[in-house]
Amino acid sequence: MTPPTYITLLIKQPEDPRARQLMHDQITHVIGLYGGNVAGMSPEDEMTLCELLQERLPDHEINDVRQQVSAIHTGQRRHGRRRPASLEA
């Protein structure tokens, strides 16, 4: 079985709470139309966080973490702490 593939998007949300909700609903709808699902979500800029952590960590630790992520996505390891998805601004 082929491991699942993922895409990470960083979307700047509109200021208006109703517009944020409508945007989320539409994005989720379109993802479902094509057989996908939202596997995780964060109300924060996790991409920049990861980039800054990569700048501070030694290469071997980054590689270890990448291997752990790969193992999680291929079902070889369960992930630990995970926050539930939230739309809070």
C-alpha positions, 0 to 999 in steps of 0.5 A: 500500500502506498503511504498517504501523501500530504500537502501543507498550506499556509493561508492568511485568513480574512479578518471577518469571522464569518468570512473565515468560517465560509472560507473554511467550509468551502475549502473543506468541501472541495477537498472532500469532492476530490477524495481528500480530508483535512488531517490536521489544522492549526490556528498558528503559523506552523510552517514558520515555526518549523523553519525557525526550529530547523535553523536552531537544531543540528542537522542530525536531529532534523533528519531524525525528526523527518524519519519519525514523521515518515514512520508515522505516515507509513503506519510504522509509528503512532504520533504522540501529542496532537491538538484538535483542529480549531478555527479560533483566531 
